[in-house]
Amino acid sequence: MYTILNQNGEKVAHIQNMMIMDLSQEQVLGILIGDCFFGRKNNVIGKIFNKTAYLINGEIVGKVVNNEEFKNIALKKVQMQAAWDILTNIKEHTSTWIVETNKWSEKPLLFHLL
């Protein structure tokens, strides 16, 4: 499994079963389809490539690292429903080409997902 770190190297989320989960692994914050990530909005928020989460504008919102200590949990029905709600509300699932920058977003990943 993977963990998403902020600019300070602090854990902000986990990725499990193509779902972006909060640190407690209780709440679904977003989903991944391929390398694109989505939140509560109905369009692509950004992409993950080169172990980095980029917004559409190229700003960085997280670093993705392998987490050997991560414990895979059995997903709950409510979590699957939350992921399904995000998926079914997506209206635009393609994204323009992202030109990566070294600039971090002023707003954290969780702001963009919610």
Helices and strands as residue ranges (DSSP letters): E 2-5, E 11-16, E 19-21, E 28-33, E 36-38, E 46-49, E 52-55, E 60-66, H 77-88, H 109-113
